Amino acid sequence: GIVLGVSDRLILKLKNPQNLKEYLLEFDLKIERSLSENIYLLQVSDKKLTLEISNRLSEKEDVEYAHPDFIKQRKKR
């Protein structure tokens, strides 16, 4: 019964941030902000590709995790 949506942002955690610039260029991403050490909130150029890009990033050896910044519908209590 939970409704989730996908935004044009994703969360990426790298084991080593050396390849961040390469991934930004490869997937046409922009850094929205750094959330903590080696964790980034990134903006995707095309919202329709958010899930695909996060999946492809997850396959990279130096990526600890990558997932969309999901939008959850709030319930009133």
PyMOL Python script that loads the backbone (N, CA, C, O; Angstrom):
from pymol import cmd

cmd.read_pdbstr("""\
ATOM      1  N   GLY A   1       0.782  -1.191   0.000  1.00  0.00           N
ATOM      2  CA  GLY A   1       0.000   0.000   0.000  1.00  0.00           C
ATOM      3  C   GLY A   1       0.836   1.273   0.000  1.00  0.00           C
ATOM      4  O   GLY A   1       0.290   2.357   0.209  1.00  0.00           O
ATOM      5  N   ILE A   2       2.153   1.175  -0.230  1.00  0.00           N
ATOM      6  CA  ILE A   2       3.007   2.361  -0.244  1.00  0.00           C
ATOM      7  C   ILE A   2       3.245   2.789  -1.686  1.00  0.00           C
ATOM      8  O   ILE A   2       3.567   1.962  -2.539  1.00  0.00           O
ATOM      9  N   VAL A   3       3.086   4.070  -1.955  1.00  0.00           N
ATOM     10  CA  VAL A   3       3.331   4.616  -3.285  1.00  0.00           C
ATOM     11  C   VAL A   3       4.718   5.250  -3.300  1.00  0.00           C
ATOM     12  O   VAL A   3       5.012   6.133  -2.494  1.00  0.00           O
ATOM     13  N   LEU A   4       5.573   4.793  -4.225  1.00  0.00           N
ATOM     14  CA  LEU A   4       6.917   5.338  -4.376  1.00  0.00           C
ATOM     15  C   LEU A   4       7.064   5.937  -5.764  1.00  0.00           C
ATOM     16  O   LEU A   4       6.487   5.448  -6.735  1.00  0.00           O
ATOM     17  N   GLY A   5       7.836   6.989  -5.836  1.00  0.00           N
ATOM     18  CA  GLY A   5       8.160   7.598  -7.118  1.00  0.00           C
ATOM     19  C   GLY A   5       9.657   7.779  -7.213  1.00  0.00           C
ATOM     20  O   GLY A   5      10.369   7.681  -6.213  1.00  0.00           O
ATOM     21  N   VAL A   6      10.129   8.041  -8.401  1.00  0.00           N
ATOM     22  CA  VAL A   6      11.560   8.247  -8.630  1.00  0.00           C
ATOM     23  C   VAL A   6      11.760   9.683  -9.089  1.00  0.00           C
ATOM     24  O   VAL A   6      11.080  10.162  -9.996  1.00  0.00           O
ATOM     25  N   SER A   7      12.700  10.356  -8.451  1.00  0.00           N
ATOM     26  CA  SER A   7      13.010  11.733  -8.832  1.00  0.00           C
ATOM     27  C   SER A   7      14.144  11.735  -9.858  1.00  0.00           C
ATOM     28  O   SER A   7      14.530  10.688 -10.376  1.00  0.00           O
ATOM     29  N   ASP A   8      14.660  12.908 -10.136  1.00  0.00           N
ATOM     30  CA  ASP A   8      15.788  13.021 -11.062  1.00  0.00           C
ATOM     31  C   ASP A   8      17.111  13.036 -10.295  1.00  0.00           C
ATOM     32  O   ASP A   8      18.119  13.543 -10.788  1.00  0.00           O
ATOM     33  N   ARG A   9      17.094  12.474  -9.085  1.00  0.00           N
ATOM     34  CA  ARG A   9      18.302  12.452  -8.264  1.00  0.00           C
ATOM     35  C   ARG A   9      18.609  11.027  -7.830  1.00  0.00           C
ATOM     36  O   ARG A   9      17.721  10.181  -7.738  1.00  0.00           O
ATOM     37  N   LEU A  10      19.883  10.785  -7.569  1.00  0.00           N
ATOM     38  CA  LEU A  10      20.283   9.500  -7.029  1.00  0.00           C
ATOM     39  C   LEU A  10      21.366   9.704  -5.985  1.00  0.00           C
ATOM     40  O   LEU A  10      22.047  10.729  -5.958  1.00  0.00           O
ATOM     41  N   ILE A  11      21.507   8.705  -5.128  1.00  0.00           N
ATOM     42  CA  ILE A  11      22.492   8.741  -4.055  1.00  0.00           C
ATOM     43  C   ILE A  11      23.575   7.726  -4.388  1.00  0.00           C
ATOM     44  O   ILE A  11      23.292   6.567  -4.692  1.00  0.00           O
ATOM     45  N   LEU A  12      24.808   8.180  -4.324  1.00  0.00           N
ATOM     46  CA  LEU A  12      25.954   7.356  -4.713  1.00  0.00           C
ATOM     47  C   LEU A  12      26.972   7.350  -3.581  1.00  0.00           C
ATOM     48  O   LEU A  12      27.342   8.399  -3.056  1.00  0.00           O
ATOM     49  N   LYS A  13      27.423   6.139  -3.211  1.00  0.00           N
ATOM     50  CA  LYS A  13      28.520   6.020  -2.250  1.00  0.00           C
ATOM     51  C   LYS A  13      29.656   5.273  -2.931  1.00  0.00           C
ATOM     52  O   LYS A  13      29.487   4.160  -3.429  1.00  0.00           O
ATOM     53  N   LEU A  14      30.811   5.914  -2.939  1.00  0.00           N
ATOM     54  CA  LEU A  14      31.993   5.335  -3.561  1.00  0.00           C
ATOM     55  C   LEU A  14      32.948   4.817  -2.497  1.00  0.00           C
ATOM     56  O   LEU A  14      33.075   5.400  -1.421  1.00  0.00           O
ATOM     57  N   LYS A  15      33.615   3.720  -2.812  1.00  0.00           N
ATOM     58  CA  LYS A  15      34.659   3.214  -1.922  1.00  0.00           C
ATOM     59  C   LYS A  15      35.857   4.152  -1.968  1.00  0.00           C
ATOM     60  O   LYS A  15      36.540   4.369  -0.967  1.00  0.00           O
ATOM     61  N   ASN A  16      36.093   4.700  -3.151  1.00  0.00           N
ATOM     62  CA  ASN A  16      37.182   5.646  -3.364  1.00  0.00           C
ATOM     63  C   ASN A  16      36.696   6.674  -4.391  1.00  0.00           C
ATOM     64  O   ASN A  16      36.329   6.288  -5.500  1.00  0.00           O
ATOM     65  N   PRO A  17      36.683   7.954  -4.062  1.00  0.00           N
ATOM     66  CA  PRO A  17      36.088   8.955  -4.954  1.00  0.00           C
ATOM     67  C   PRO A  17      36.914   9.316  -6.195  1.00  0.00           C
ATOM     68  O   PRO A  17      36.575  10.269  -6.896  1.00  0.00           O
ATOM     69  N   GLN A  18      37.974   8.584  -6.473  1.00  0.00           N
ATOM     70  CA  GLN A  18      38.823   8.896  -7.630  1.00  0.00           C
ATOM     71  C   GLN A  18      38.061   8.909  -8.952  1.00  0.00           C
ATOM     72  O   GLN A  18      38.362   9.725  -9.824  1.00  0.00           O
ATOM     73  N   ASN A  19      37.096   8.036  -9.113  1.00  0.00           N
ATOM     74  CA  ASN A  19      36.390   7.912 -10.383  1.00  0.00           C
ATOM     75  C   ASN A  19      35.128   8.762 -10.484  1.00  0.00           C
ATOM     76  O   ASN A  19      34.388   8.651 -11.461  1.00  0.00           O
ATOM     77  N   LEU A  20      34.875   9.600  -9.501  1.00  0.00           N
ATOM     78  CA  LEU A  20      33.651  10.396  -9.511  1.00  0.00           C
ATOM     79  C   LEU A  20      33.529  11.239 -10.772  1.00  0.00           C
ATOM     80  O   LEU A  20      32.478  11.240 -11.413  1.00  0.00           O
ATOM     81  N   LYS A  21      34.582  11.953 -11.138  1.00  0.00           N
ATOM     82  CA  LYS A  21      34.518  12.812 -12.336  1.00  0.00           C
ATOM     83  C   LYS A  21      34.221  12.000 -13.590  1.00  0.00           C
ATOM     84  O   LYS A  21      33.469  12.438 -14.460  1.00  0.00           O
ATOM     85  N   GLU A  22      34.814  10.818 -13.675  1.00  0.00           N
ATOM     86  CA  GLU A  22      34.573   9.936 -14.825  1.00  0.00           C
ATOM     87  C   GLU A  22      33.093   9.555 -14.904  1.00  0.00           C
ATOM     88  O   GLU A  22      32.511   9.571 -15.989  1.00  0.00           O
ATOM     89  N   TYR A  23      32.482   9.213 -13.772  1.00  0.00           N
ATOM     90  CA  TYR A  23      31.074   8.826 -13.750  1.00  0.00           C
ATOM     91  C   TYR A  23      30.165  10.008 -14.060  1.00  0.00           C
ATOM     92  O   TYR A  23      29.132   9.845 -14.710  1.00  0.00           O
ATOM     93  N   LEU A  24      30.543  11.187 -13.603  1.00  0.00           N
ATOM     94  CA  LEU A  24      29.753  12.380 -13.908  1.00  0.00           C
ATOM     95  C   LEU A  24      29.679  12.610 -15.410  1.00  0.00           C
ATOM     96  O   LEU A  24      28.622  12.941 -15.948  1.00  0.00           O
ATOM     97  N   LEU A  25      30.812  12.432 -16.080  1.00  0.00           N
ATOM     98  CA  LEU A  25      30.847  12.603 -17.533  1.00  0.00           C
ATOM     99  C   LEU A  25      30.153  11.457 -18.266  1.00  0.00           C
ATOM    100  O   LEU A  25      29.383  11.684 -19.198  1.00  0.00           O
ATOM    101  N   GLU A  26      30.430  10.230 -17.840  1.00  0.00           N
ATOM    102  CA  GLU A  26      29.876   9.054 -18.510  1.00  0.00           C
ATOM    103  C   GLU A  26      28.351   9.034 -18.498  1.00  0.00           C
ATOM    104  O   GLU A  26      27.724   8.653 -19.486  1.00  0.00           O
ATOM    105  N   PHE A  27      27.750   9.449 -17.371  1.00  0.00           N
ATOM    106  CA  PHE A  27      26.295   9.363 -17.223  1.00  0.00           C
ATOM    107  C   PHE A  27      25.603  10.717 -17.243  1.00  0.00           C
ATOM    108  O   PHE A  27      24.408  10.801 -16.960  1.00  0.00           O
ATOM    109  N   ASP A  28      26.335  11.784 -17.575  1.00  0.00           N
ATOM    110  CA  ASP A  28      25.791  13.143 -17.633  1.00  0.00           C
ATOM    111  C   ASP A  28      25.103  13.522 -16.316  1.00  0.00           C
ATOM    112  O   ASP A  28      23.927  13.884 -16.287  1.00  0.00           O
ATOM    113  N   LEU A  29      25.876  13.424 -15.230  1.00  0.00           N
ATOM    114  CA  LEU A  29      25.380  13.715 -13.885  1.00  0.00           C
ATOM    115  C   LEU A  29      25.979  15.011 -13.364  1.00  0.00           C
ATOM    116  O   LEU A  29      27.036  15.453 -13.813  1.00  0.00           O
ATOM    117  N   LYS A  30      25.285  15.606 -12.411  1.00  0.00           N
ATOM    118  CA  LYS A  30      25.792  16.801 -11.728  1.00  0.00           C
ATOM    119  C   LYS A  30      25.726  16.552 -10.233  1.00  0.00           C
ATOM    120  O   LYS A  30      24.793  15.917  -9.741  1.00  0.00           O
ATOM    121  N   ILE A  31      26.719  17.054  -9.514  1.00  0.00           N
ATOM    122  CA  ILE A  31      26.706  16.934  -8.062  1.00  0.00           C
ATOM    123  C   ILE A  31      25.762  17.988  -7.503  1.00  0.00           C
ATOM    124  O   ILE A  31      25.971  19.185  -7.697  1.00  0.00           O
ATOM    125  N   GLU A  32      24.725  17.538  -6.810  1.00  0.00           N
ATOM    126  CA  GLU A  32      23.829  18.478  -6.147  1.00  0.00           C
ATOM    127  C   GLU A  32      24.441  18.891  -4.808  1.00  0.00           C
ATOM    128  O   GLU A  32      24.465  20.068  -4.450  1.00  0.00           O
ATOM    129  N   ARG A  33      24.938  17.881  -4.077  1.00  0.00           N
ATOM    130  CA  ARG A  33      25.691  18.173  -2.853  1.00  0.00           C
ATOM    131  C   ARG A  33      26.333  16.889  -2.335  1.00  0.00           C
ATOM    132  O   ARG A  33      25.951  15.780  -2.710  1.00  0.00           O
ATOM    133  N   SER A  34      27.304  17.076  -1.476  1.00  0.00           N
ATOM    134  CA  SER A  34      27.950  15.965  -0.794  1.00  0.00           C
ATOM    135  C   SER A  34      27.185  15.727   0.500  1.00  0.00           C
ATOM    136  O   SER A  34      26.976  16.658   1.278  1.00  0.00           O
ATOM    137  N   LEU A  35      26.764  14.484   0.738  1.00  0.00           N
ATOM    138  CA  LEU A  35      25.995  14.172   1.938  1.00  0.00           C
ATOM    139  C   LEU A  35      26.902  13.827   3.114  1.00  0.00           C
ATOM    140  O   LEU A  35      26.588  14.140   4.262  1.00  0.00           O
ATOM    141  N   SER A  36      28.006  13.193   2.827  1.00  0.00           N
ATOM    142  CA  SER A  36      29.052  12.910   3.809  1.00  0.00           C
ATOM    143  C   SER A  36      30.255  12.392   3.028  1.00  0.00           C
ATOM    144  O   SER A  36      30.285  12.462   1.799  1.00  0.00           O
ATOM    145  N   GLU A  37      31.239  11.876   3.745  1.00  0.00           N
ATOM    146  CA  GLU A  37      32.457  11.434   3.065  1.00  0.00           C
ATOM    147  C   GLU A  37      32.141  10.326   2.055  1.00  0.00           C
ATOM    148  O   GLU A  37      31.635   9.266   2.424  1.00  0.00           O
ATOM    149  N   ASN A  38      32.438  10.579   0.801  1.00  0.00           N
ATOM    150  CA  ASN A  38      32.254   9.648  -0.317  1.00  0.00           C
ATOM    151  C   ASN A  38      30.794   9.325  -0.639  1.00  0.00           C
ATOM    152  O   ASN A  38      30.531   8.370  -1.371  1.00  0.00           O
ATOM    153  N   ILE A  39      29.841  10.094  -0.112  1.00  0.00           N
ATOM    154  CA  ILE A  39      28.425   9.911  -0.431  1.00  0.00           C
ATOM    155  C   ILE A  39      27.922  11.199  -1.067  1.00  0.00           C
ATOM    156  O   ILE A  39      28.080  12.289  -0.517  1.00  0.00           O
ATOM    157  N   TYR A  40      27.305  11.045  -2.252  1.00  0.00           N
ATOM    158  CA  TYR A  40      26.905  12.212  -3.037  1.00  0.00           C
ATOM    159  C   TYR A  40      25.445  12.112  -3.467  1.00  0.00           C
ATOM    160  O   TYR A  40      24.941  11.030  -3.766  1.00  0.00           O
ATOM    161  N   LEU A  41      24.787  13.254  -3.489  1.00  0.00           N
ATOM    162  CA  LEU A  41      23.472  13.379  -4.079  1.00  0.00           C
ATOM    163  C   LEU A  41      23.703  13.950  -5.474  1.00  0.00           C
ATOM    164  O   LEU A  41      24.193  15.068  -5.627  1.00  0.00           O
ATOM    165  N   LEU A  42      23.348  13.174  -6.476  1.00  0.00           N
ATOM    166  CA  LEU A  42      23.622  13.553  -7.865  1.00  0.00           C
ATOM    167  C   LEU A  42      22.321  13.794  -8.610  1.00  0.00           C
ATOM    168  O   LEU A  42      21.297  13.172  -8.325  1.00  0.00           O
ATOM    169  N   GLN A  43      22.381  14.708  -9.571  1.00  0.00           N
ATOM    170  CA  GLN A  43      21.221  14.997 -10.403  1.00  0.00           C
ATOM    171  C   GLN A  43      21.428  14.384 -11.779  1.00  0.00           C
ATOM    172  O   GLN A  43      22.484  14.535 -12.394  1.00  0.00           O
ATOM    173  N   VAL A  44      20.395  13.688 -12.249  1.00  0.00           N
ATOM    174  CA  VAL A  44      20.402  13.034 -13.553  1.00  0.00           C
ATOM    175  C   VAL A  44      19.807  13.999 -14.571  1.00  0.00           C
ATOM    176  O   VAL A  44      18.853  14.713 -14.263  1.00  0.00           O
ATOM    177  N   SER A  45      20.357  14.028 -15.769  1.00  0.00           N
ATOM    178  CA  SER A  45      19.868  14.965 -16.792  1.00  0.00           C
ATOM    179  C   SER A  45      18.474  14.595 -17.297  1.00  0.00           C
ATOM    180  O   SER A  45      17.703  15.477 -17.674  1.00  0.00           O
ATOM    181  N   ASP A  46      18.138  13.289 -17.309  1.00  0.00           N
ATOM    182  CA  ASP A  46      16.827  12.836 -17.774  1.00  0.00           C
ATOM    183  C   ASP A  46      16.209  11.935 -16.708  1.00  0.00           C
ATOM    184  O   ASP A  46      16.718  10.847 -16.440  1.00  0.00           O
ATOM    185  N   LYS A  47      15.128  12.380 -16.109  1.00  0.00           N
ATOM    186  CA  LYS A  47      14.474  11.657 -15.011  1.00  0.00           C
ATOM    187  C   LYS A  47      14.137  10.211 -15.379  1.00  0.00           C
ATOM    188  O   LYS A  47      14.159   9.332 -14.517  1.00  0.00           O
ATOM    189  N   LYS A  48      13.831   9.964 -16.637  1.00  0.00           N
ATOM    190  CA  LYS A  48      13.467   8.614 -17.073  1.00  0.00           C
ATOM    191  C   LYS A  48      14.631   7.633 -16.964  1.00  0.00           C
ATOM    192  O   LYS A  48      14.425   6.420 -16.974  1.00  0.00           O
ATOM    193  N   LEU A  49      15.850   8.154 -16.859  1.00  0.00           N
ATOM    194  CA  LEU A  49      17.035   7.294 -16.807  1.00  0.00           C
ATOM    195  C   LEU A  49      17.577   7.082 -15.393  1.00  0.00           C
ATOM    196  O   LEU A  49      18.586   6.397 -15.224  1.00  0.00           O
ATOM    197  N   THR A  50      16.939   7.647 -14.389  1.00  0.00           N
ATOM    198  CA  THR A  50      17.451   7.580 -13.019  1.00  0.00           C
ATOM    199  C   THR A  50      17.673   6.141 -12.563  1.00  0.00           C
ATOM    200  O   THR A  50      18.747   5.815 -12.057  1.00  0.00           O
ATOM    201  N   LEU A  51      16.691   5.289 -12.730  1.00  0.00           N
ATOM    202  CA  LEU A  51      16.795   3.900 -12.291  1.00  0.00           C
ATOM    203  C   LEU A  51      17.869   3.142 -13.075  1.00  0.00           C
ATOM    204  O   LEU A  51      18.664   2.403 -12.494  1.00  0.00           O
ATOM    205  N   GLU A  52      17.886   3.329 -14.382  1.00  0.00           N
ATOM    206  CA  GLU A  52      18.883   2.658 -15.219  1.00  0.00           C
ATOM    207  C   GLU A  52      20.306   3.083 -14.848  1.00  0.00           C
ATOM    208  O   GLU A  52      21.199   2.241 -14.741  1.00  0.00           O
ATOM    209  N   ILE A  53      20.516   4.379 -14.653  1.00  0.00           N
ATOM    210  CA  ILE A  53      21.852   4.877 -14.308  1.00  0.00           C
ATOM    211  C   ILE A  53      22.278   4.359 -12.940  1.00  0.00           C
ATOM    212  O   ILE A  53      23.428   3.957 -12.761  1.00  0.00           O
ATOM    213  N   SER A  54      21.364   4.366 -11.974  1.00  0.00           N
ATOM    214  CA  SER A  54      21.741   3.869 -10.645  1.00  0.00           C
ATOM    215  C   SER A  54      22.089   2.380 -10.709  1.00  0.00           C
ATOM    216  O   SER A  54      23.005   1.931 -10.021  1.00  0.00           O
ATOM    217  N   ASN A  55      21.371   1.618 -11.523  1.00  0.00           N
ATOM    218  CA  ASN A  55      21.699   0.195 -11.700  1.00  0.00           C
ATOM    219  C   ASN A  55      23.068   0.013 -12.347  1.00  0.00           C
ATOM    220  O   ASN A  55      23.850  -0.835 -11.918  1.00  0.00           O
ATOM    221  N   ARG A  56      23.355   0.792 -13.361  1.00  0.00           N
ATOM    222  CA  ARG A  56      24.657   0.684 -14.045  1.00  0.00           C
ATOM    223  C   ARG A  56      25.804   1.111 -13.133  1.00  0.00           C
ATOM    224  O   ARG A  56      26.881   0.516 -13.167  1.00  0.00           O
ATOM    225  N   LEU A  57      25.576   2.139 -12.320  1.00  0.00           N
ATOM    226  CA  LEU A  57      26.605   2.555 -11.364  1.00  0.00           C
ATOM    227  C   LEU A  57      26.843   1.466 -10.319  1.00  0.00           C
ATOM    228  O   LEU A  57      27.982   1.237  -9.912  1.00  0.00           O
ATOM    229  N   SER A  58      25.780   0.797  -9.885  1.00  0.00           N
ATOM    230  CA  SER A  58      25.898  -0.270  -8.885  1.00  0.00           C
ATOM    231  C   SER A  58      26.799  -1.403  -9.357  1.00  0.00           C
ATOM    232  O   SER A  58      27.390  -2.110  -8.541  1.00  0.00           O
ATOM    233  N   GLU A  59      26.903  -1.573 -10.660  1.00  0.00           N
ATOM    234  CA  GLU A  59      27.734  -2.639 -11.225  1.00  0.00           C
ATOM    235  C   GLU A  59      29.221  -2.293 -11.223  1.00  0.00           C
ATOM    236  O   GLU A  59      30.062  -3.166 -11.440  1.00  0.00           O
ATOM    237  N   LYS A  60      29.546  -1.035 -10.981  1.00  0.00           N
ATOM    238  CA  LYS A  60      30.952  -0.607 -10.971  1.00  0.00           C
ATOM    239  C   LYS A  60      31.641  -1.145  -9.716  1.00  0.00           C
ATOM    240  O   LYS A  60      31.056  -1.173  -8.634  1.00  0.00           O
ATOM    241  N   GLU A  61      32.874  -1.564  -9.880  1.00  0.00           N
ATOM    242  CA  GLU A  61      33.625  -2.197  -8.792  1.00  0.00           C
ATOM    243  C   GLU A  61      33.855  -1.277  -7.597  1.00  0.00           C
ATOM    244  O   GLU A  61      33.838  -1.739  -6.456  1.00  0.00           O
ATOM    245  N   ASP A  62      34.067  -0.007  -7.834  1.00  0.00           N
ATOM    246  CA  ASP A  62      34.376   0.914  -6.740  1.00  0.00           C
ATOM    247  C   ASP A  62      33.142   1.620  -6.156  1.00  0.00           C
ATOM    248  O   ASP A  62      33.275   2.536  -5.345  1.00  0.00           O
ATOM    249  N   VAL A  63      31.950   1.192  -6.570  1.00  0.00           N
ATOM    250  CA  VAL A  63      30.710   1.776  -6.050  1.00  0.00           C
ATOM    251  C   VAL A  63      30.176   0.876  -4.937  1.00  0.00           C
ATOM    252  O   VAL A  63      29.902  -0.306  -5.150  1.00  0.00           O
ATOM    253  N   GLU A  64      30.035   1.456  -3.753  1.00  0.00           N
ATOM    254  CA  GLU A  64      29.477   0.694  -2.635  1.00  0.00           C
ATOM    255  C   GLU A  64      27.966   0.536  -2.813  1.00  0.00           C
ATOM    256  O   GLU A  64      27.424  -0.555  -2.641  1.00  0.00           O
ATOM    257  N   TYR A  65      27.285   1.650  -3.163  1.00  0.00           N
ATOM    258  CA  TYR A  65      25.874   1.565  -3.533  1.00  0.00           C
ATOM    259  C   TYR A  65      25.478   2.782  -4.354  1.00  0.00           C
ATOM    260  O   TYR A  65      26.103   3.840  -4.280  1.00  0.00           O
ATOM    261  N   ALA A  66      24.430   2.602  -5.133  1.00  0.00           N
ATOM    262  CA  ALA A  66      23.826   3.675  -5.918  1.00  0.00           C
ATOM    263  C   ALA A  66      22.340   3.357  -6.011  1.00  0.00           C
ATOM    264  O   ALA A  66      21.956   2.257  -6.408  1.00  0.00           O
ATOM    265  N   HIS A  67      21.513   4.318  -5.647  1.00  0.00           N
ATOM    266  CA  HIS A  67      20.073   4.103  -5.745  1.00  0.00           C
ATOM    267  C   HIS A  67      19.365   5.433  -5.955  1.00  0.00           C
ATOM    268  O   HIS A  67      19.877   6.484  -5.568  1.00  0.00           O
ATOM    269  N   PRO A  68      18.184   5.385  -6.571  1.00  0.00           N
ATOM    270  CA  PRO A  68      17.416   6.616  -6.773  1.00  0.00           C
ATOM    271  C   PRO A  68      17.038   7.234  -5.435  1.00  0.00           C
ATOM    272  O   PRO A  68      16.910   6.535  -4.430  1.00  0.00           O
ATOM    273  N   ASP A  69      16.865   8.527  -5.435  1.00  0.00           N
ATOM    274  CA  ASP A  69      16.345   9.240  -4.274  1.00  0.00           C
ATOM    275  C   ASP A  69      14.825   9.115  -4.369  1.00  0.00           C
ATOM    276  O   ASP A  69      14.152   9.981  -4.928  1.00  0.00           O
ATOM    277  N   PHE A  70      14.297   8.021  -3.811  1.00  0.00           N
ATOM    278  CA  PHE A  70      12.878   7.710  -3.945  1.00  0.00           C
ATOM    279  C   PHE A  70      12.003   8.750  -3.258  1.00  0.00           C
ATOM    280  O   PHE A  70      12.388   9.350  -2.255  1.00  0.00           O
ATOM    281  N   ILE A  71      10.818   8.947  -3.823  1.00  0.00           N
ATOM    282  CA  ILE A  71       9.805   9.847  -3.264  1.00  0.00           C
ATOM    283  C   ILE A  71       8.700   8.958  -2.706  1.00  0.00           C
ATOM    284  O   ILE A  71       8.130   8.138  -3.425  1.00  0.00           O
ATOM    285  N   LYS A  72       8.405   9.122  -1.441  1.00  0.00           N
ATOM    286  CA  LYS A  72       7.369   8.309  -0.788  1.00  0.00           C
ATOM    287  C   LYS A  72       6.183   9.194  -0.447  1.00  0.00           C
ATOM    288  O   LYS A  72       6.336  10.288   0.097  1.00  0.00           O
ATOM    289  N   GLN A  73       4.992   8.697  -0.780  1.00  0.00           N
ATOM    290  CA  GLN A  73       3.776   9.440  -0.462  1.00  0.00           C
ATOM    291  C   GLN A  73       3.545   9.397   1.041  1.00  0.00           C
ATOM    292  O   GLN A  73       3.594   8.334   1.659  1.00  0.00           O
ATOM    293  N   ARG A  74       3.297  10.556   1.616  1.00  0.00           N
ATOM    294  CA  ARG A  74       3.045  10.642   3.055  1.00  0.00           C
ATOM    295  C   ARG A  74       1.604  10.296   3.363  1.00  0.00           C
ATOM    296  O   ARG A  74       0.682  10.647   2.626  1.00  0.00           O
ATOM    297  N   LYS A  75       1.438   9.594   4.480  1.00  0.00           N
ATOM    298  CA  LYS A  75       0.091   9.287   4.950  1.00  0.00           C
ATOM    299  C   LYS A  75      -0.232  10.181   6.131  1.00  0.00           C
ATOM    300  O   LYS A  75       0.619  10.423   6.986  1.00  0.00           O
ATOM    301  N   LYS A  76      -1.454  10.669   6.177  1.00  0.00           N
ATOM    302  CA  LYS A  76      -1.908  11.447   7.322  1.00  0.00           C
ATOM    303  C   LYS A  76      -2.356  10.488   8.403  1.00  0.00           C
ATOM    304  O   LYS A  76      -2.988   9.465   8.136  1.00  0.00           O
ATOM    305  N   ARG A  77      -2.016  10.840   9.620  1.00  0.00           N
ATOM    306  CA  ARG A  77      -2.420   9.972  10.757  1.00  0.00           C
ATOM    307  C   ARG A  77      -3.652  10.475  11.407  1.00  0.00           C
ATOM    308  O   ARG A  77      -4.131   9.876  12.370  1.00  0.00           O
TER     309      ARG A  77
END
""", "prot")
cmd.dss("prot")
cmd.show_as("cartoon", "prot")
cmd.util.cbc("prot")
cmd.orient("prot")
